[in-house]
Amino acid sequence: MTQKEAVLLWERAYGIAYAHGANTLPRPMVFTTHISGQKPTSDIVTEGMCGFAWVTFYYRNKECREFCKHIMTAQTEHQMTIRDSSMRYHQNQGRDEPACWKVWVGDYNQSMERKSSFAKAFMAIMQMAGIPCTAGERMD
């Protein structure tokens, strides 16, 4: 895969995943505050639970390594911007997590459901292109 092909794949995946996340309808949350001697008050959070989502590319995989190096080089050379998502390299953070690149989803404010939808769509597109990766999420 050339750098140009990697950048085109990134742009395609990002565009599709962004639309997927934007079209996701989060399940609203209701917060009720109880103060002694007062009537309870409720607030609705239409964007649902707060949380994080990411896509992980493992260094041990040749396709992942090649793809991520092309993307990082393109970003450094200002040929592309990773927008509101950031790609970072993590080096052996313990036995449970080998060296990898993680793309953190920075769009959609704090909506975990929208971020997760983006990450899963991004992962699916990468996998269809032969770049193995995983999507993850966690509640804040």
C-alpha positions in Angstrom: 0.0 0.0 0.0 1.4 3.4 -0.9 1.0 6.5 1.2 -1.5 8.0 -1.2 -3.6 4.8 -1.0 -3.4 4.9 2.8 -4.5 8.5 2.9 -7.4 7.8 0.5 -8.5 4.9 2.6 -8.4 7.0 5.8 -10.4 9.8 4.2 -13.0 7.3 2.9 -13.3 5.5 6.2 -13.4 8.7 8.2 -16.2 10.2 6.0 -18.4 7.1 6.2 -17.8 6.6 9.9 -18.5 10.2 10.6 -21.8 10.0 8.9 -22.6 6.8 10.7 -21.9 8.4 14.1 -23.8 11.5 13.2 -26.9 9.4 12.2 -26.8 7.4 15.4 -29.6 8.3 17.8 -28.4 7.9 21.3 -30.7 6.7 24.1 -31.4 9.8 26.3 -30.5 9.8 29.9 -32.6 11.3 32.7 -30.8 12.7 35.8 -32.9 13.3 38.9 -31.6 15.3 41.8 -33.0 14.7 45.2 -32.4 17.4 47.9 -33.9 16.8 51.3 -37.0 18.9 51.8 -37.3 19.9 48.1 -39.2 18.5 45.2 -36.9 16.4 42.9 -35.7 18.0 39.7 -34.9 16.1 36.5 -32.6 16.9 33.5 -32.6 15.1 30.2 -29.3 14.5 28.4 -30.4 13.9 24.8 -26.9 12.7 23.7 -27.0 9.7 26.1 -24.1 8.3 28.2 -20.8 10.0 28.3 -17.8 8.0 27.2 -14.9 7.2 24.9 -14.3 5.1 21.8 -11.2 4.2 19.8 -9.9 2.0 17.0 -6.7 0.0 17.7 -4.1 -1.1 15.1 -1.6 -3.5 16.4 2.1 -3.1 15.6 2.7 -6.8 15.3 0.6 -6.9 12.2 2.5 -5.9 9.0 -0.5 -4.3 7.3 -1.4 -2.3 10.3 2.2 -1.1 10.8 2.5 -0.1 7.1 -0.9 1.7 7.1 -0.3 3.6 10.3 3.2 4.7 9.4 1.9 6.1 6.1 -0.9 8.0 7.9 1.5 9.4 10.6 4.0 10.5 7.9 1.2 12.2 5.8 0.0 14.0 8.9 3.6 15.1 9.8 4.2 16.4 6.3 0.8 18.3 6.4 -0.6 16.4 3.5 -3.6 15.6 5.7 -5.1 16.4 9.0 -6.5 13.7 11.3 -9.3 16.2 12.2 -10.9 15.7 15.6 -9.5 12.2 16.0 -6.0 11.6 17.1 -3.7 8.8 16.3 -1.1 8.0 18.9 1.5 5.2 19.2 1.5 3.3 22.5 4.5 1.2 23.3 4.0 -2.0 25.4 1.8 -0.6 28.1 2.0 -3.9 30.0 1.4 -7.5 29.3 -2.2 -7.1 28.4 -1.6 -4.5 25.7 1.1 -4.9 23.0 2.5 -2.0 21.0 -0.2 -0.4 19.0 -1.6 2.8 17.4 -4.9 4.0 18.8 -7.2 6.4 17.0 -9.3 8.1 19.6 -12.7 9.4 18.4 -12.9 13.1 19.3 -16.1 14.1 17.5 -19.7 14.1 19.0 -18.9 15.9 22.3 -19.3 13.3 25.0 -21.8 10.9 23.4 -20.5 7.4 23.9 -23.0 5.9 21.5 -22.1 8.2 18.6 -18.4 7.7 19.2 -18.8 3.9 19.4 -20.8 3.9 16.2 -18.0 5.9 14.5 -15.3 3.5 15.8 -17.2 0.3 14.7 -17.9 1.7 11.2 -14.3 2.9 10.8 -13.1 -0.6 11.9 -15.4 -2.3 9.5 -14.1 -0.3 6.6 -10.5 -0.9 7.5 -11.1 -4.6 7.8 -12.8 -4.8 4.4 -9.7 -3.1 3.0 -7.5 -5.8 4.6 -6.3 -3.8 7.6 -7.1 -5.7 10.7 -8.0 -3.6 13.7 -10.4 -3.6 16.7 -12.9 -1.0 18.1 -13.3 -0.3 21.8 -15.4 1.8 24.0 -15.8 2.7 27.7 -18.3 4.7 29.7 -17.0 7.8 31.5 
